[in-house]
Amino acid sequence: MNNKSKKVYVVGHKNPDTDSICSAIAYANLKRLVTGERYSARRAGQISEETQYVLKRFQVKTPKLLNNVKLQAKDADIHMIEGAGPNASIKHVWGLMKRQGMKTVPVLEDDELIGIATAGDIARSYMEMYDDTILGEAKTQYQNIIDTLDGTLLTGDPEAYFTNGKVAIGASSPELMTEFIGQGDLVILGNRYESHSCAIDINVRCIVVCQNAPVSEILVKRAESQGIVIIQTPHDTFNVARLINQSAPVKYFMTKRPSLCTFCLDDYMDDVRKTITKVTFREFPILNRQGKLQGFISRRRVMTVSKKQVILVDHNEKSQAVDGLEEADILEIIDHHRLGNIETVGPVYFRNQPVGCTATIIYQMYQENQVEITPQIAGLLCSAIISDTLLFRSPTCTSVDVATAEKLAEIADIDMEELAASMFRAGSNLHDKTPEELCFRDFKQFTVGEKVFGVGQINSMSKEELDSVKESLREYLPVVLQKNSLDMIYFMLTDILDEASEILCCGQGAKQAMIEAFGLPEDTGDIVLKKVVSRKKQVVPVLVAALQQ
């Protein structure tokens, strides 16, 4: 089931922006080209209209959503076991177990899992098979009896079933046979004509003739007319008596659904481990969402499943990372923000540069690995730089960002002014958005000591558009504060053309902290910061410094 190499997820932060998405796509592509391994770009949240525009413009599929990186059943070593049908004989199922080196076999009907047979079930079937009515109770198909005894059908329907009566050995005289053998029984006989005739006279349901003893053609025709099955086997009476109960169908002894302990591919391993400690099965069926069997995981593999492997781009704060990160194996971090609080078990490749955009770093890594950048990848990276630097207006922008964007624009054959206008126009479409959608389109959390605060931001080329959503956002921020257990929230309404941001404050002491951080008058009403457009460089560092005092 599992491929040779384990998939590595390249993922940006929650509430992803254009840089987070485009850098993840470009870096996953670079890693695939350099290593030949399985790197896959993912997103940790809903993408914005601006990012949607960029992906559509450069004809790139939106990365799949990665809700969390907690260990799931699908991350375990799932192996497929050849199954058997419900009417397969115990002997056949035991043969499957020996051939596959397994102690469990799935029982399937029309590809649906209806039960599992274990070595314990086989053992239990032998212990219970001393009852001479077991084949009838189990409704055993004659073909099973033929296969189990290496027999040959002389007459009768092999697809029919032995449904009642007992199994008996006709080793005595015909007179005595009539005393313990009845109509509808299965009788094991030798080479005596009289016994064969007596069994037919009694109108038994099936006759098994041992050691390939001949049966009179006259008797065969009589049996055929009466619907009696005759099977000829090379084995002697002792071995026939020993083997015949192995022809019983596995469905009679298997553990049936819903008594089975099954798991779905998406089940979390924490839940799986808790469940298996309460049961004694060795192997556990894994089903997909449609209930189809995908394979089995063993108790040992459940306990030794390897972690999901991830590469983080455009963030290194735990609060911004995909959920379940503590259960993942972080391989690399590529970022351009302040150092956060993500902890790793072992050393990782960590690259953090004081530039305006992660995409600028990704471009450098393409150059360092001497990998050609296609126009499509160049378009994505250039768009990310334009977005993160607000077309070089942001104070986070460096000369390296500008030079990189110019090279990428040349490769992609794009006009950056036109691209920026189109991107910002797409991203500024704030109409018909709920306060929740507006708030979390670009929202990040930060921790300073005991304080946890969030900073959201909306960029627009229209002051009127920003004013139209201001009040609904202001009313919604207390909900976000409580729902996310935050101490304070700051929301930036950034006017790209005016290069200014109005700051909405929520939470005890939030506005006072902002006033003190930026040295504003105590009686300040609406907080409007001129030449402030960057959350990363102009707002968060100042707030952190103020809260640390």
C-alpha positions in Angstrom: 0.0 0.0 0.0 2.7 2.5 1.0 5.0 3.8 -1.7 8.7 3.4 -1.5 9.3 7.0 -0.4 7.3 8.8 2.2 5.4 11.9 1.0 6.7 15.2 2.5 4.2 18.0 2.8 5.3 21.6 2.1 2.9 23.9 3.8 2.5 27.6 4.7 0.7 29.1 7.6 -3.0 29.2 8.5 -5.1 31.8 6.7 -2.6 31.6 3.9 -1.6 34.6 1.8 -0.2 34.6 -1.7 3.4 34.2 -0.6 2.5 31.2 1.6 0.8 29.4 -1.2 3.1 30.3 -4.1 6.3 29.6 -2.1 4.9 26.2 -1.0 4.1 25.2 -4.6 7.5 26.5 -5.9 9.5 24.9 -3.2 7.8 21.5 -3.5 8.6 21.6 -7.2 12.2 22.4 -6.5 12.6 19.6 -4.0 11.0 17.1 -6.4 13.4 18.1 -9.2 16.5 18.0 -7.0 15.7 14.8 -5.0 13.3 12.8 -7.1 11.3 12.2 -4.0 7.6 12.8 -3.2 7.1 16.5 -2.1 3.6 17.8 -2.2 2.4 21.4 -1.7 -0.5 21.9 0.7 -2.5 24.8 2.1 -3.4 25.2 5.8 -6.6 27.2 5.2 -8.9 28.9 2.7 -7.0 30.9 0.1 -7.9 34.5 -0.7 -9.4 36.0 -3.9 -6.0 37.5 -4.6 -4.3 34.1 -4.5 -7.1 32.5 -6.5 -6.5 35.1 -9.2 -2.8 34.3 -9.3 -3.2 30.6 -9.5 -5.8 30.9 -12.2 -3.7 33.4 -14.2 -0.7 31.0 -14.2 -2.8 27.9 -14.6 -1.8 26.2 -11.4 -4.1 24.0 -9.4 -5.0 25.0 -5.8 -3.0 22.9 -3.3 -5.1 20.4 -1.4 -6.2 21.4 2.2 -4.1 20.0 5.0 -6.3 20.2 8.1 -3.7 18.9 10.4 -0.6 16.7 10.5 -1.7 14.4 13.2 -0.9 10.7 12.6 -3.7 8.8 10.9 -4.3 5.2 10.1 -3.4 5.9 6.5 0.1 6.9 7.7 0.7 3.3 9.0 2.2 0.5 6.9 -1.0 -0.9 5.5 -0.7 -4.2 3.8 -3.2 -6.1 1.6 -4.1 -9.7 2.5 -5.7 -12.0 -0.1 -9.3 -12.6 0.9 -11.7 -15.4 0.7 -15.4 -15.6 -0.1 -17.9 -16.5 2.6 -18.4 -20.0 1.2 -14.7 -20.8 1.0 -13.8 -23.8 3.0 -11.9 -23.8 6.3 -9.1 -25.7 4.5 -8.9 -23.1 1.8 -8.7 -20.3 4.3 -6.0 -22.1 6.3 -4.1 -22.5 3.1 -4.3 -18.7 2.5 -3.0 -18.0 6.0 0.0 -20.4 5.5 0.8 -19.1 2.0 0.8 -15.4 3.1 2.4 -16.0 6.5 -0.6 -14.3 8.2 -3.0 -15.2 11.0 -5.9 -13.3 9.6 -7.8 -13.5 6.3 -10.6 -11.0 5.2 -13.9 -12.5 4.1 -15.3 -10.6 1.2 -18.6 -10.6 -0.6 -18.8 -8.4 -3.8 -15.6 -6.7 -2.5 -17.4 -5.8 0.7 -15.8 -6.8 4.0 -18.3 -9.0 5.8 -16.0 -10.6 8.4 -12.5 -11.8 9.1 -11.2 -15.3 9.9 -8.3 -15.6 12.3 -6.1 -18.6 13.3 -8.2 -18.6 16.5 -11.4 -19.0 14.5 -9.8 -21.9 12.6 -8.7 -23.5 15.9 -12.2 -23.0 17.4 -13.8 -24.6 14.4 -11.8 -27.8 14.8 -12.7 -27.9 18.5 -16.4 -27.6 17.7 -16.4 -29.9 14.7 -16.7 -33.1 16.8 -20.5 -32.5 16.3 -21.5 -34.7 13.4 -24.1 -32.2 12.3 -21.8 -29.3 11.8 -21.6 -29.5 8.0 -25.3 -29.3 7.7 -25.6 -26.5 10.2 -22.9 -24.6 8.3 -24.7 -25.2 5.0 -21.6 -26.6 3.2 -21.4 -26.6 -0.5 -20.6 -29.9 -2.2 -17.8 -28.3 -4.2 -16.0 -27.6 -0.9 -16.3 -31.3 0.1 -14.9 -32.3 -3.3 -12.0 -29.9 -3.1 -11.2 -30.8 0.5 -11.2 -34.5 -0.2 -9.4 -34.2 -3.6 -12.5 -35.9 -4.9 -14.3 -36.5 -8.1 -18.0 -35.9 -8.6 -19.8 -39.0 -10.0 -23.3 -37.5 -9.9 -25.1 -34.5 -8.4 -24.9 -30.7 -8.4 -21.5 -29.5 -7.0 -23.0 -26.0 -6.4 -25.8 -27.4 -4.2 -25.5 -27.3 -0.4 -25.6 -29.9 2.3 -28.1 -28.2 4.6 -29.2 -30.8 7.2 -28.5 -34.2 8.4 -25.4 -35.6 10.0 -22.1 -37.1 8.8 -21.8 -40.9 9.4 -19.4 -43.7 8.5 -21.1 -46.8 7.0 -18.5 -49.4 8.1 -21.1 -51.9 9.4 -23.5 -54.2 7.7 -26.5 -52.8 5.7 -28.8 -54.0 8.4 -27.0 -52.0 11.1 -26.6 -49.0 8.8 -30.4 -48.5 8.7 -30.4 -48.1 12.5 -28.0 -45.0 12.6 -28.1 -43.6 9.1 -31.2 -41.6 8.1 -32.6 -39.8 5.1 -30.7 -36.6 4.2 -27.4 -37.7 5.9 -23.9 -37.7 4.4 -22.4 -41.2 4.6 -18.8 -42.2 4.2 -18.5 -45.7 2.6 -15.9 -48.2 1.3 -16.1 -50.5 -1.7 -19.1 -52.7 -0.7 -21.9 -52.7 -3.3 -24.4 -53.6 -0.6 -23.5 -50.5 1.5 -23.8 -48.3 -1.6 -27.2 -49.7 -2.4 -28.4 -49.5 1.2 -27.5 -45.8 1.4 -29.4 -45.1 -1.8 -32.4 -47.0 -0.4 -32.3 -44.9 2.8 -32.2 -41.9 0.4 -29.2 -40.2 2.0 -28.2 -36.8 0.7 -24.6 -37.5 -0.2 -22.3 -40.5 -0.4 -18.5 -40.3 -0.2 -16.8 -43.4 -1.5 -13.2 -43.9 -0.2 -10.0 -45.1 -1.9 -11.6 -44.4 -5.4 -13.7 -47.5 -5.0 -15.9 -48.1 -8.1 -19.6 -47.5 -7.9 -22.0 -49.5 -10.0 -23.4 -47.5 -13.0 -26.8 -48.8 -12.0 -26.5 -47.3 -8.5 -25.1 -44.1 -10.0 -28.2 -43.7 -12.1 -30.5 -44.5 -9.2 -28.7 -41.9 -7.1 -29.0 -39.4 -9.9 -32.7 -40.0 -10.2 -33.1 -39.4 -6.4 -30.9 -36.2 -6.4 -28.2 -38.0 -4.3 -24.6 -36.6 -4.6 -21.8 -39.2 -5.0 -18.2 -38.2 -4.5 -15.3 -40.5 -5.1 -12.0 -39.7 -3.1 -8.6 -41.4 -3.1 -8.3 -41.1 0.7 -9.1 -43.9 3.1 -11.9 -43.8 5.6 -9.8 -42.5 8.5 -8.5 -39.5 6.5 -11.8 -38.7 5.0 -13.3 -38.6 8.5 -10.5 -36.4 9.6 -10.6 -34.0 6.6 -14.3 -33.7 5.8 -15.2 -31.1 8.4 -12.5 -28.8 6.9 -14.9 -28.3 4.0 -17.3 -26.2 6.2 -17.6 -22.6 5.0 -15.6 -20.0 6.7 -18.7 -17.7 7.1 -19.9 -20.1 9.8 -16.8 -19.4 12.0 -15.6 -16.0 11.1 -16.0 -12.8 13.2 -18.8 -10.9 11.5 -19.4 -7.2 11.1 -20.3 -5.1 13.1 -18.4 -7.1 15.8 -15.2 -6.4 13.9 -12.7 -3.8 15.1 -12.2 -1.8 11.9 -10.7 1.7 11.3 -11.0 4.2 8.5 -8.1 5.7 6.7 -8.7 9.1 8.3 -8.9 7.8 11.8 -6.3 9.4 14.1 -3.7 7.0 15.5 -4.3 8.2 19.1 -7.9 6.9 18.8 -6.7 3.7 17.1 -4.2 3.0 19.8 -6.8 3.5 22.6 -9.1 1.1 20.8 -6.7 -1.7 20.2 -5.7 -1.9 23.8 -9.2 -3.1 24.6 -9.3 -6.0 22.0 -7.2 -9.1 21.3 -7.1 -9.0 17.5 -3.6 -9.1 15.8 -4.7 -7.5 12.5 -7.1 -4.6 12.0 -9.0 -3.9 8.7 -8.6 -0.4 7.3 -11.6 0.9 5.2 -12.0 3.9 3.0 -14.8 6.4 3.2 -17.0 4.1 1.1 -16.4 1.2 3.4 -14.2 -0.7 1.0 -11.3 -2.7 2.4 -7.9 -1.0 1.8 -5.8 -3.5 3.8 -4.7 -4.3 7.3 -2.5 -2.9 9.9 -1.0 -5.0 12.6 -0.8 -4.2 16.3 2.9 -3.8 16.0 2.7 -1.4 13.1 0.1 0.7 14.9 2.6 1.3 17.7 5.6 2.0 15.4 4.0 4.2 12.7 6.3 6.9 11.5 5.4 10.6 11.8 4.2 12.8 8.9 7.0 14.8 7.4 6.6 18.5 6.8 8.5 21.5 5.5 7.2 24.9 6.8 7.4 27.9 4.6 6.6 31.6 5.4 6.2 31.1 9.1 7.9 29.7 12.2 5.3 30.4 14.9 3.5 27.4 16.4 0.2 29.4 16.6 0.3 30.0 12.9 1.2 26.4 11.9 -1.1 23.6 10.8 -2.7 21.7 13.7 -1.0 18.7 15.1 2.5 20.0 14.4 3.8 18.4 17.6 3.1 15.0 16.1 5.0 15.7 12.9 8.6 15.5 11.8 9.7 18.9 10.7 12.4 18.6 8.1 12.9 22.3 7.1 11.7 25.8 7.8 12.1 28.5 5.1 10.9 31.9 6.4 11.5 35.7 6.5 9.8 36.6 9.8 11.0 37.0 13.3 12.1 33.9 15.2 9.0 32.2 16.7 8.4 29.4 19.2 8.4 26.2 17.1 10.4 23.5 18.8 11.8 20.4 17.0 13.0 17.1 18.4 16.2 17.2 16.4 18.2 19.6 14.2 16.5 20.8 11.0 17.4 22.9 8.0 16.3 26.4 9.0 16.7 29.3 6.6 15.6 32.7 7.6 16.6 35.9 5.7 15.6 39.5 6.3 13.9 40.0 3.0 10.3 41.1 2.2 9.1 37.7 0.9 9.7 34.0 1.2 9.5 33.7 -2.5 12.7 35.7 -2.8 14.5 33.0 -0.8 12.9 30.3 -2.9 14.3 32.0 -6.0 17.8 32.0 -4.5 17.5 28.3 -3.8 16.6 27.5 -7.4 19.7 29.4 -8.4 21.9 27.6 -5.8 20.7 24.2 -7.1 21.1 25.3 -10.7 17.5 24.5 -11.5 15.8 26.3 -14.3 12.7 28.3 -13.3 9.8 27.9 -15.7 7.6 30.9 -16.7 4.8 29.4 -14.6 6.9 29.1 -11.4 8.4 32.6 -12.1 4.9 34.0 -12.4 4.0 32.5 -9.0 7.1 33.7 -7.2 6.9 37.2 -8.7 3.2 37.5 -7.7 4.2 36.5 -4.1 6.8 39.2 -3.9 4.4 41.8 -5.3 1.8 40.8 -2.8 4.1 40.7 0.3 5.8 44.0 -0.5 2.7 45.8 -1.9 4.6 46.3 -5.1 7.7 47.5 -3.2 5.8 50.0 -1.1 6.2 48.0 2.1 9.2 48.9 4.4 9.9 45.1 4.5 10.9 45.3 0.9 14.6 45.1 0.2 16.7 45.7 -2.9 17.0 41.9 -3.2 13.2 41.6 -3.4 13.1 44.2 -6.2 15.9 42.6 -8.2 14.4 39.2 -7.8 11.0 40.3 -8.9 12.4 42.0 -12.0 14.2 38.8 -13.0 11.1 36.7 -12.4 8.9 39.1 -14.4 11.3 38.8 -17.3 11.2 35.0 -17.2 7.4 35.0 -16.9 7.0 37.8 -19.5 4.7 39.9 -17.3 4.2 43.6 -16.6 4.5 44.0 -12.8 2.4 47.1 -12.6 -0.5 45.5 -14.5 -0.1 42.2 -12.5 -0.1 44.1 -9.2 -3.2 46.2 -10.1 -5.1 43.0 -11.2 -4.0 41.1 -8.0 -4.9 43.9 -5.6 -8.2 44.5 -7.4 -9.1 40.8 -7.0 -8.0 40.8 -3.4 -9.9 44.0 -2.6 -13.2 42.5 -3.4 -14.7 42.8 0.1 -18.4 42.9 -0.9 -20.6 40.1 0.1 -18.1 38.8 2.6 -19.1 37.9 6.1 -17.2 39.4 9.0 -15.7 36.0 9.7 -14.4 35.7 6.1 -12.9 39.2 6.3 -11.3 38.6 9.6 -9.6 35.3 8.9 -8.5 35.9 5.3 -5.1 37.1 6.7 -4.9 36.6 10.5 -1.9 35.6 12.6 -1.5 34.9 16.3 1.6 35.9 18.4 2.7 35.1 22.0 4.6 37.5 24.2 5.2 36.1 27.7 1.7 35.3 29.0 0.0 37.4 26.4 -1.5 36.0 23.2 -2.7 38.5 20.6 -3.9 38.3 17.0 -3.2 40.7 14.2 -5.4 40.6 11.1 -5.1 42.7 7.9 -7.0 43.6 4.9 -5.4 45.5 2.0 -7.5 47.5 -0.4 -7.0 50.0 -3.1 -10.2 51.8 -2.1 -10.7 53.7 1.2 -14.4 53.6 0.6 -14.4 49.9 0.5 -12.4 49.7 3.7 -14.9 52.0 5.4 -17.8 49.9 4.3 -16.6 46.9 6.3 -15.1 48.6 9.3 -18.1 48.6 11.6 -19.0 45.0 10.9 -15.5 43.9 11.7 -15.4 46.0 14.8 -18.5 44.3 16.1 -17.2 40.8 15.2 -13.7 41.1 16.9 -15.1 40.4 20.4 -16.4 37.1 19.1 -13.0 36.2 17.7 -11.3 37.2 21.0 -13.5 34.8 23.0 -13.5 32.0 20.5 -9.7 31.9 20.1 -9.0 32.6 23.8 -7.0 35.7 22.9 -6.0 38.6 25.2 -6.0 41.2 22.4 -6.8 41.7 18.8 -5.6 44.3 16.3 -7.0 44.6 12.8 -5.3 46.6 10.1 -7.4 48.2 7.4 -4.6 49.0 5.0 -5.1 51.5 2.1 -2.5 50.5 -0.5 -2.7 53.8 -2.5 -2.6 56.0 0.6 0.0 53.8 2.3 -1.8 54.0 5.6 -3.5 51.7 8.0 -6.4 52.2 10.4 -6.1 49.9 13.4 -9.1 48.4 15.1 -8.4 47.3 18.7 -10.2 44.7 20.8 -9.5 43.3 24.3 -8.6 44.7 27.7 -5.8 47.2 27.4 -5.5 46.6 23.6 -6.0 50.2 22.5 -3.8 51.6 25.4 -1.0 49.3 24.4 -1.2 50.5 20.8 -1.2 54.2 21.9 1.9 53.6 24.0 3.6 51.5 21.4 3.3 54.3 18.7 3.5 57.2 21.1 0.1 58.5 20.2 -1.9 61.1 22.3 -3.9 59.6 25.2 -7.1 61.0 23.8 -6.6 59.4 20.3 -9.9 58.3 18.8 -9.6 56.3 15.6 -6.0 55.0 15.2 -4.7 55.8 11.7 -1.0 55.2 11.1 0.5 56.9 8.1 3.2 55.1 6.2 2.4 51.9 8.1 1.4 49.0 5.8 3.4 46.1 7.1 2.2 43.9 9.9 5.5 42.0 10.1 7.9 44.9 10.2 5.9 48.0 11.4 3.2 46.7 13.8 4.1 43.3 15.4 7.7 44.3 16.5 6.5 47.6 18.0 3.7 45.8 19.8 6.0 43.0 21.1 8.4 45.6 22.4 5.6 47.5 24.2 4.1 44.3 25.8 7.5 43.2 27.0 8.0 46.3 29.1 
